[in-house]
Amino acid sequence: MGDEDCKVCKLKIRDMKEAVCCDSCRDYMHTGPVKEKNCSGLSTTELRAMVLQNRNIIFFCNDCRDAFRSVPLLIRQITEIKNDVKTLKNDVEILKNDKIKCEMEIASLKATQNSTSLNSNSNSELGLNMCEILAEISEREARKKNIIIFGLPESQAKRQRFLL
């Protein structure tokens, strides 16, 4: 403990009675009565108060003091980040629900498409049957004034004038 270096001047601290330890970083600094060796920045009155209080007074070096000043800002920033994370979690949950809804809707649309394609196959068969029926009706309409002669073979001609 007697071979500690001063955090500020980097010289060896020979007498620990003339040194103070930072309560945060645990580094030592000179507290000697001479200004050249008072690296802690504490006045003699402050040093006397620390001795009388049996070290109930907390001492921070300049670096640690500056670091502790930024703590409230860091706490605010952490709080903001927590709120942002909470918002992002809610957004992700909403997106998950939307994805599930979209998947269900896609499945429903595929089922509808499959049933529609089955119906369209049935409809196309019905359409062919309807075409055949309409063609038959049209042909019967065209032949309704024809004379039927039994025993005469029917003409196979495709043109109307040859049929006569």
C-alpha positions, 0 to 999 in steps of 0.5 A: 500500500506504500508503493502507490502512484499518484493518479495526477502526477504519477509520482510515488506516494511515500507517506499514505497520511499525505494521500487520499483515495478516490471512492469510485476508481480507488486511485490515490492522489497526493494531499500534502501541504505543499501545493506542488504535492496537493494533486487531489485539489482538497483544501486543508480545511476539507482534509481536516474535515475528512479526518475528523469524520473518520472517512464518512465524507466521500471523495471523488477525483476530478475524472470520477466527478465529471463521470458522475455529472453525466449520470442523470443524462445517461439515465434519461437516455436509457429511459428513452431507449427503454420507451423506444424498445417498448414501442418497437416491441408493440410494433413487432407484435402488431406486425406479427398479428397482421402477418397472421391475418394476411396468411389466413386471408391468403389461405382463404383466397386459395381455397376460394380460388380452388373451389372457383376453378372446380366450378369453372371446370363444371361451368365449362362442361356445362358451357359445352353442353349448352353449345351442343344443345343450342346447336341442336335446337338451331339445327332442328329449327332449320330443318322443321320445314323439311320433308322426311322421306323414309328409305332414302339415304340422307345426303352427306353434303356439307353445303346447303345448296347440295342438300336440296 
